[in-house]
Amino acid sequence: MKKSKLLLIFIAVLTVLNVVYYLGQWGGPSVLQYVSDTLPVLTSFIAVVCLYHTFKAFKEIDFARVSWVLIFIGIFFDFLAETTYAILEIGFKIDMNEYFPSLADIFWCTAYIPLFAGLFMMFFGYKRSGFPLGKMKVYAIIAASSFVVFVAMAYFLLIPILSDNESDDITKLFYMYYPIADLLTVIPAIILFYITTLFGRAAISLPMRMLSIGFVCFTMADMLYAYLGWLDIYGNGNLIDVLWHVGYLVIGLAGLYQKELVESVNAQ
Amino acid sequence: MSSYTNIYAQKIYEILVPLIGDMMTKGTLKSQAAKLGINEESIAPVHLPALAEELRRGLVAFLGSDAAKAVASKIMSIR
C-alpha cells in the first residue's frame, strides 16, 4: 500500500479518535493535557518526516525543490514550537495560558516566514511555467474577500486587542502577529488551490490542493485560538486543536503525494 | 478520452493527460502548436524537440527539473 494511502487512513482514524476523546475527556485534566500537548508534537513530526522525504525526491535544485524545502523548514519550526510548548507545560508545569508569549511562540512566528516564502515560490514557479493562470475575476474575488476578512479581523480582533489595557505591548504584538501572518499565508494557499482546479483531478493538482487545505486548517484554528486566547477561554482539549492536527497531517500528505508523483514520473 | 487524428498529438496527449488533465493538455497542445505556427493536427517529428522543451519548462514547477526532463524525453522519443 502506498504511504500516502496509509497516511490518509491514519488521518481519518486519528481525527475521529481525537474528536471523540476531546468530547469525552476521559481520564481527567492531566490525561487531557498529555493528549492535548503530545498530539500536535506527533502530527507535526509526521509532517516533518514526510516533507523531508518530499524535497529529497527532487534531484536538482530548482523552484520546485526550494519551495518544498521552505515548507519543510517552516513545518520543522512548527514542530520545535509544539515540542517546546509540550515540554514547558508537561515537564515544567508552566501554565501556558499565563506564560504568553513563550519560546514556543518565537518558533511559531518564525515558521511563517519560510512557509509564506515556499507558497509564494510555488505560485511564482507556476506563473513562469506558461500554463494559464485562470480567470482574473477569481483573483479579484480572492483579493476582495481577503480585504473583507482583514477588515473583519481588524474590527473584531485586532482593534480590541490593541485597546486592551490589561495586556502588555509584547503580548499584544504576538496576539496580533498570528492572525495577520495567517492571512498572509492563506492567501497564496487559496490562490494555489484555485490554480489546482484548472487541472481538474490530474496528478499534478493533488499535492498543492492538500497543501492549501492544510494551511486553511491552520488559519481557521489560529484565528479561533487568537480570539479564544485573548478572551482567556482557550484550554486543553479544545476542539479547535483538531484543525491543527489535521492541518499538519494533510500538509505531510501533500508532501507524500508530491514525492510519489515525482518518483512515478521518473520511473516511467 | 478525446483523441487527435494526428498520431504525435495523440501520443503527447496520452503522456500529459494523467499529469495535467484533459482540459489543460488540450489547451497546452493548442497554444504550443500555435507558437510553432501549426495546429495540433499538423504536429510532425520535426516539431517534437521544440514542443518537448516548452512542455518541460512548464512542468518544472510541478515535477522538478529531473522529472520534467523525463516527460520531455518521452515526448522526444515518440515514433
HADDOCK unambig.tbl for C-alpha pairs under 7 A between the chains (distance, minus, plus):
assign (segid A and resid 58 and name CA) (segid B and resid 64 and name CA) 6.09 0.50 0.50
assign (segid A and resid 59 and name CA) (segid B and resid 66 and name CA) 6.47 0.50 0.50
assign (segid A and resid 60 and name CA) (segid B and resid 65 and name CA) 6.26 0.50 0.50
assign (segid A and resid 60 and name CA) (segid B and resid 66 and name CA) 6.64 0.50 0.50
assign (segid A and resid 62 and name CA) (segid B and resid 64 and name CA) 6.56 0.50 0.50
assign (segid A and resid 62 and name CA) (segid B and resid 65 and name CA) 6.73 0.50 0.50
assign (segid A and resid 63 and name CA) (segid B and resid 61 and name CA) 6.28 0.50 0.50
assign (segid A and resid 64 and name CA) (segid B and resid 60 and name CA) 6.90 0.50 0.50
assign (segid A and resid 64 and name CA) (segid B and resid 61 and name CA) 5.22 0.50 0.50
assign (segid A and resid 64 and name CA) (segid B and resid 62 and name CA) 6.31 0.50 0.50
assign (segid A and resid 64 and name CA) (segid B and resid 63 and name CA) 6.89 0.50 0.50
assign (segid A and resid 64 and name CA) (segid B and resid 64 and name CA) 5.21 0.50 0.50
assign (segid A and resid 65 and name CA) (segid B and resid 64 and name CA) 6.52 0.50 0.50
assign (segid A and resid 125 and name CA) (segid B and resid 61 and name CA) 5.12 0.50 0.50
assign (segid A and resid 126 and name CA) (segid B and resid 61 and name CA) 5.56 0.50 0.50
assign (segid A and resid 129 and name CA) (segid B and resid 57 and name CA) 6.09 0.50 0.50
assign (segid A and resid 129 and name CA) (segid B and resid 58 and name CA) 3.90 0.50 0.50
assign (segid A and resid 129 and name CA) (segid B and resid 59 and name CA) 6.74 0.50 0.50
assign (segid A and resid 129 and name CA) (segid B and resid 61 and name CA) 6.45 0.50 0.50
assign (segid A and resid 130 and name CA) (segid B and resid 58 and name CA) 5.81 0.50 0.50
assign (segid A and resid 131 and name CA) (segid B and resid 58 and name CA) 6.60 0.50 0.50
assign (segid A and resid 199 and name CA) (segid B and resid 20 and name CA) 5.52 0.50 0.50
assign (segid A and resid 199 and name CA) (segid B and resid 21 and name CA) 5.38 0.50 0.50
assign (segid A and resid 199 and name CA) (segid B and resid 24 and name CA) 6.12 0.50 0.50
assign (segid A and resid 200 and name CA) (segid B and resid 21 and name CA) 6.15 0.50 0.50
assign (segid A and resid 201 and name CA) (segid B and resid 21 and name CA) 6.72 0.50 0.50
assign (segid A and resid 202 and name CA) (segid B and resid 18 and name CA) 5.67 0.50 0.50
assign (segid A and resid 202 and name CA) (segid B and resid 19 and name CA) 5.31 0.50 0.50
assign (segid A and resid 202 and name CA) (segid B and resid 20 and name CA) 5.00 0.50 0.50
assign (segid A and resid 202 and name CA) (segid B and resid 21 and name CA) 4.64 0.50 0.50
assign (segid A and resid 203 and name CA) (segid B and resid 18 and name CA) 6.26 0.50 0.50
assign (segid A and resid 203 and name CA) (segid B and resid 19 and name CA) 4.95 0.50 0.50
assign (segid A and resid 203 and name CA) (segid B and resid 20 and name CA) 6.65 0.50 0.50
assign (segid A and resid 204 and name CA) (segid B and resid 19 and name CA) 5.47 0.50 0.50
assign (segid A and resid 204 and name CA) (segid B and resid 20 and name CA) 5.90 0.50 0.50
assign (segid A and resid 204 and name CA) (segid B and resid 62 and name CA) 6.47 0.50 0.50
assign (segid A and resid 262 and name CA) (segid B and resid 63 and name CA) 5.64 0.50 0.50
assign (segid A and resid 262 and name CA) (segid B and resid 67 and name CA) 5.98 0.50 0.50
assign (segid A and resid 265 and name CA) (segid B and resid 67 and name CA) 5.84 0.50 0.50
assign (segid A and resid 266 and name CA) (segid B and resid 67 and name CA) 5.30 0.50 0.50
assign (segid A and resid 266 and name CA) (segid B and resid 70 and name CA) 6.14 0.50 0.50
